[in-house]
Amino acid sequence: MTTAILDTLRQAVGAAHVLTDGDLSAYERDWRGRMQGKALAVVRPGSTQEVAAVVKVCAAAGVAIIPQGGNTGLSVGSTPDASGTQVVLSLTRMQAIRAVDADNLTITVEAGCILQNLQQAAQQAGFLFPLSLAAEGSCTIGGNLGANAGGTQVVRYGNARELCLGLEVVTPQGDIWDGLTGLRKDNTGYDLRNLFIGSEGTLGIITAATMKLFPQPVARLTAFAAVPSMQAAVRLLGLAHQHLSAGLTGFEVMGQFALSLVVKHMPQLRVPFAGMDGAPYCVLLENSDSESEAHARQRFESLLELAFEDGCVLDAVVAENLSQAHDLWHVRESIPLAQAQEGLNIKHDISVPTSRIPAFVEHADALLQREIAGVRLVNFGHLGDGNLHYNVQAPEGADGKAFLREQEPRVNALVYDAVAQFGGSFSAEHGVGQLKTPQLQQYESPVALSLMRAIKQALDPQNIMNPGCMLAKD
Amino acid sequence: MTTAILDTLRQAVGAAHVLTDGDLSAYERDWRGRMQGKALAVVRPGSTQEVAAVVKVCAAAGVAIIPQGGNTGLSVGSTPDASGTQVVLSLTRMQAIRAVDADNLTITVEAGCILQNLQQAAQQAGFLFPLSLAAEGSCTIGGNLGANAGGTQVVRYGNARELCLGLEVVTPQGDIWDGLTGLRKDNTGYDLRNLFIGSEGTLGIITAATMKLFPQPVARLTAFAAVPSMQAAVRLLGLAHQHLSAGLTGFEVMGQFALSLVVKHMPQLRVPFAGMDGAPYCVLLENSDSESEAHARQRFESLLELAFEDGCVLDAVVAENLSQAHDLWHVRESIPLAQAQEGLNIKHDISVPTSRIPAFVEHADALLQREIAGVRLVNFGHLGDGNLHYNVQAPEGADGKAFLREQEPRVNALVYDAVAQFGGSFSAEHGVGQLKTPQLQQYESPVALSLMRAIKQALDPQNIMNPGCMLAKD
């Protein structure tokens, strides 16, 4: 039977694109190497029609399909289980930029298009495609949409969801839904687009998307500020919204311990205000201006003046040129690598209402330090969106592996309970995947869960689309 | 049996809030007076718990529920059929502003809150709630979300959908889903929020919502420009995006015939460039500035300079003060009333990709004039969103009633076929309702329709939620 299925798949996409031998770990293991699965085959269709054909073959045989883009997700949402019975459907051959519509400010691309290539295609056409995140060199736009990726520009441009106007999707029955409109207003029936976005491949396979483009800013300026408290950082955010309005395109917060790891492991980087007394956090701000660099600088300076007066900023630097701006961003972006060099740690991607972030952090910091002597908190993230990467590092000198093994469930429970208490989410931008399936069951309301199960059952009654992901089996 | 149901409903919400006698036409007839229904009762719950109780009573008895806000919709989506068996569930008693969270830039309100009251509550807290449309004095935020309302600020702030962060919903089973988060990032399961938004009360009843707030602009400037063609208007839009970026908060287009009706029926209004040779269209632009009025004016003037050079603007005025700005907006907003005074007409609320608007208009204008001698086209709308109110007025002197009776189906077919041909939507912002159910069947793809039917069946298997609306019965 397996042979028959593989033969039919080979007919659908060509024998060269049905991989069963050799090292397939790039497809079978998740990005962070937390789980290693085994696929029946990795199938690489080259067109939407081929995707539909593959799905029809699998649906007829009752074979589960794991849709996969760049396989860079952080919640194990795109790899097969260990059974050797699931087909990985890789979209990476479908990379075409189908159309750029300058007057409509849209670009239509295939799901396997790498995010960076999409950014570059936009730039070549004279526009900005603002989605930006660490994995942009290898993640795909289909994966970004399947997981509703966030990143560093969300405070201005929204998540992947807000950047998408239309989708092409292959349903679990192998039908093709052509919803690739470039319309900004279209109130004709249920919002299928947003249902598929963020569904992590459990309701169908995104094969192409029409995304929004934006004018390129004329100038982009970056500042780095030391703040006396998280509450002050939130006040600075309010001032920045008021003063820069939509010019505010980045607002990142970094705790001093996170910065100290950058200082320690990347000694070549200059980290402003590292270890500064009375400044437990630093903030990185970005101001994008449609007028001129001089104007951007003047707006930034007048914002910082206000902030000094208010007391919510202790000291600040504004990058003098692009290279300095790049260096400041590089400090922020180096935190994940620095903490990895420091040792294994327990990662969280949480959000709470921005107004409650200071109280949440105070509560969670104290709680963890009380419960686990010497624990070290690597707290940084997208404060502009209420999204923190609130990571927990083993005590100095402790064995990271043992710490993870012994403490991870307990630490997760402490953090996620606190998040729930403050009205937040246990997964702000990384999704549920296989990793956070238990948290979804625990923290999502029973009414919401039953609505989600009803939708899954209605659209994928065979449960063949990414069955171990998100809702999983009950 | 009817008596028993009414008694149980009276127990649920109090006898005073179950209306069965007297003139109920405000609840039973749609805003434009196209359909007059007859309700079993109009039930006015005062809390989410009461809404849930009403739904449970109706679900147990198999009685259909028509959720209703301000009943100002333009597609007949909130009135009962003529059978006298359906319950109108009016949310108008649920008007509370539950919370304003300044640091989180959110406001949480009950569904029956009138849009204008929501705008005012935001303003009193020092913020902007940007949703704005003609019916704002009587429509409710619940209705706005149920229909995914648009309006005049969409080019900058998006539709009602984009302004909403969280919902509270009563399901067709009478369960309460508390999804009232104020989170800007939350990737935990399917996007229930967006599924309910725009579902026109067919999947559940929105009882409260958490909406985004924005900083108040420091200055708002309005300009009115004469353009040599629709293509030039689209070019002006591109320049405005580039030059003003997110400062561009309004971009409306008006055909000269539409403006001539304002001149004719509102002689007290000054209409700039009315009847100007070589200028078939005028455009109204709004620039919101976070800095100063002087800065807004300077940016506007430099945009218009560019546009004159480009040739896409023939002449323009910039309002000198708020009163002049108000007058210019008033011209735009008077078009619907002016066309009503001219006589009955066939209304369309269509969108096509902005890049294709010029070709669409050229095609549809010629087609209609060829097919119906003397027909007059009242073309105006939100060009910034690709959304036109492309209305068709009877030939001069013709009997409007007879024109509607004889020509409406044919005119609709001509317009909607053309819209489909240009990749557009037959309902950009007004929704489907009972009115456009046939168009949904005709123009939506079979795959999309079958997905929508599966969702409806999964969430409302009894088909008691607004059953005549949107998908209707097959």
Chai-1 contact restraints between the chains, C-beta under 6 A:
chainA,res_idxA,chainB,res_idxB,connection_type,confidence,min_distance_angstrom,max_distance_angstrom,comment,restraint_id
A,D101,B,S355,contact,1.0,0.0,6.0,A-B,restraint_1
A,D103,B,V234,contact,1.0,0.0,6.0,A-B,restraint_2
A,D103,B,T354,contact,1.0,0.0,6.0,A-B,restraint_3
A,D103,B,S355,contact,1.0,0.0,6.0,A-B,restraint_4
A,N104,B,P353,contact,1.0,0.0,6.0,A-B,restraint_5
A,N104,B,T354,contact,1.0,0.0,6.0,A-B,restraint_6
A,N104,B,S355,contact,1.0,0.0,6.0,A-B,restraint_7
A,N148,B,N187,contact,1.0,0.0,6.0,A-B,restraint_8
A,G150,B,K185,contact,1.0,0.0,6.0,A-B,restraint_9
A,D175,B,V447,contact,1.0,0.0,6.0,A-B,restraint_10
A,W177,B,V447,contact,1.0,0.0,6.0,A-B,restraint_11
A,W177,B,A448,contact,1.0,0.0,6.0,A-B,restraint_12
A,G182,B,P353,contact,1.0,0.0,6.0,A-B,restraint_13
A,L183,B,S351,contact,1.0,0.0,6.0,A-B,restraint_14
A,L183,B,S425,contact,1.0,0.0,6.0,A-B,restraint_15
A,R184,B,D385,contact,1.0,0.0,6.0,A-B,restraint_16
A,R184,B,G386,contact,1.0,0.0,6.0,A-B,restraint_17
A,K185,B,G150,contact,1.0,0.0,6.0,A-B,restraint_18
A,K185,B,S351,contact,1.0,0.0,6.0,A-B,restraint_19
A,K185,B,D385,contact,1.0,0.0,6.0,A-B,restraint_20
A,K185,B,N387,contact,1.0,0.0,6.0,A-B,restraint_21
A,K185,B,A428,contact,1.0,0.0,6.0,A-B,restraint_22
A,K185,B,E429,contact,1.0,0.0,6.0,A-B,restraint_23
A,D186,B,S425,contact,1.0,0.0,6.0,A-B,restraint_24
A,N187,B,N148,contact,1.0,0.0,6.0,A-B,restraint_25
A,N187,B,G198,contact,1.0,0.0,6.0,A-B,restraint_26
A,N187,B,S427,contact,1.0,0.0,6.0,A-B,restraint_27
A,N187,B,E429,contact,1.0,0.0,6.0,A-B,restraint_28
A,N187,B,G431,contact,1.0,0.0,6.0,A-B,restraint_29
A,T188,B,S425,contact,1.0,0.0,6.0,A-B,restraint_30
A,T188,B,S427,contact,1.0,0.0,6.0,A-B,restraint_31
A,T188,B,L440,contact,1.0,0.0,6.0,A-B,restraint_32
A,G189,B,L440,contact,1.0,0.0,6.0,A-B,restraint_33
A,G189,B,E444,contact,1.0,0.0,6.0,A-B,restraint_34
A,G189,B,M452,contact,1.0,0.0,6.0,A-B,restraint_35
A,Y190,B,S199,contact,1.0,0.0,6.0,A-B,restraint_36
A,Y190,B,M452,contact,1.0,0.0,6.0,A-B,restraint_37
A,Y190,B,I455,contact,1.0,0.0,6.0,A-B,restraint_38
A,D191,B,N194,contact,1.0,0.0,6.0,A-B,restraint_39
A,D191,B,L195,contact,1.0,0.0,6.0,A-B,restraint_40
A,D191,B,G198,contact,1.0,0.0,6.0,A-B,restraint_41
A,L192,B,L451,contact,1.0,0.0,6.0,A-B,restraint_42
A,N194,B,D191,contact,1.0,0.0,6.0,A-B,restraint_43
A,N194,B,N194,contact,1.0,0.0,6.0,A-B,restraint_44
A,L195,B,D191,contact,1.0,0.0,6.0,A-B,restraint_45
A,L195,B,L195,contact,1.0,0.0,6.0,A-B,restraint_46
A,G198,B,N187,contact,1.0,0.0,6.0,A-B,restraint_47
A,G198,B,D191,contact,1.0,0.0,6.0,A-B,restraint_48
A,S199,B,Y190,contact,1.0,0.0,6.0,A-B,restraint_49
A,P215,B,H241,contact,1.0,0.0,6.0,A-B,restraint_50
A,P215,B,Q242,contact,1.0,0.0,6.0,A-B,restraint_51
A,P215,B,S245,contact,1.0,0.0,6.0,A-B,restraint_52
A,V234,B,D103,contact,1.0,0.0,6.0,A-B,restraint_53
A,H241,B,P215,contact,1.0,0.0,6.0,A-B,restraint_54
A,Q242,B,P215,contact,1.0,0.0,6.0,A-B,restraint_55
A,S245,B,P215,contact,1.0,0.0,6.0,A-B,restraint_56
A,S245,B,S290,contact,1.0,0.0,6.0,A-B,restraint_57
A,A246,B,A246,contact,1.0,0.0,6.0,A-B,restraint_58
A,S290,B,S245,contact,1.0,0.0,6.0,A-B,restraint_59
A,S351,B,L183,contact,1.0,0.0,6.0,A-B,restraint_60
A,S351,B,K185,contact,1.0,0.0,6.0,A-B,restraint_61
A,P353,B,N104,contact,1.0,0.0,6.0,A-B,restraint_62
A,P353,B,G182,contact,1.0,0.0,6.0,A-B,restraint_63
A,T354,B,D103,contact,1.0,0.0,6.0,A-B,restraint_64
A,T354,B,N104,contact,1.0,0.0,6.0,A-B,restraint_65
A,S355,B,D101,contact,1.0,0.0,6.0,A-B,restraint_66
A,S355,B,D103,contact,1.0,0.0,6.0,A-B,restraint_67
A,S355,B,N104,contact,1.0,0.0,6.0,A-B,restraint_68
A,D385,B,R184,contact,1.0,0.0,6.0,A-B,restraint_69
A,D385,B,K185,contact,1.0,0.0,6.0,A-B,restraint_70
A,G386,B,R184,contact,1.0,0.0,6.0,A-B,restraint_71
A,N387,B,K185,contact,1.0,0.0,6.0,A-B,restraint_72
A,S425,B,L183,contact,1.0,0.0,6.0,A-B,restraint_73
A,S425,B,D186,contact,1.0,0.0,6.0,A-B,restraint_74
A,S425,B,T188,contact,1.0,0.0,6.0,A-B,restraint_75
A,S427,B,N187,contact,1.0,0.0,6.0,A-B,restraint_76
A,S427,B,T188,contact,1.0,0.0,6.0,A-B,restraint_77
A,A428,B,K185,contact,1.0,0.0,6.0,A-B,restraint_78
A,E429,B,K185,contact,1.0,0.0,6.0,A-B,restraint_79
A,E429,B,N187,contact,1.0,0.0,6.0,A-B,restraint_80
A,G431,B,N187,contact,1.0,0.0,6.0,A-B,restraint_81
A,L440,B,T188,contact,1.0,0.0,6.0,A-B,restraint_82
A,L440,B,G189,contact,1.0,0.0,6.0,A-B,restraint_83
A,V447,B,D175,contact,1.0,0.0,6.0,A-B,restraint_84
A,V447,B,W177,contact,1.0,0.0,6.0,A-B,restraint_85
A,A448,B,W177,contact,1.0,0.0,6.0,A-B,restraint_86
A,L451,B,L192,contact,1.0,0.0,6.0,A-B,restraint_87
A,M452,B,G189,contact,1.0,0.0,6.0,A-B,restraint_88
A,M452,B,Y190,contact,1.0,0.0,6.0,A-B,restraint_89
A,A454,B,A458,contact,1.0,0.0,6.0,A-B,restraint_90
A,I455,B,Y190,contact,1.0,0.0,6.0,A-B,restraint_91
A,A458,B,A454,contact,1.0,0.0,6.0,A-B,restraint_92
A,A458,B,I455,contact,1.0,0.0,6.0,A-B,restraint_93
A,A458,B,A458,contact,1.0,0.0,6.0,A-B,restraint_94
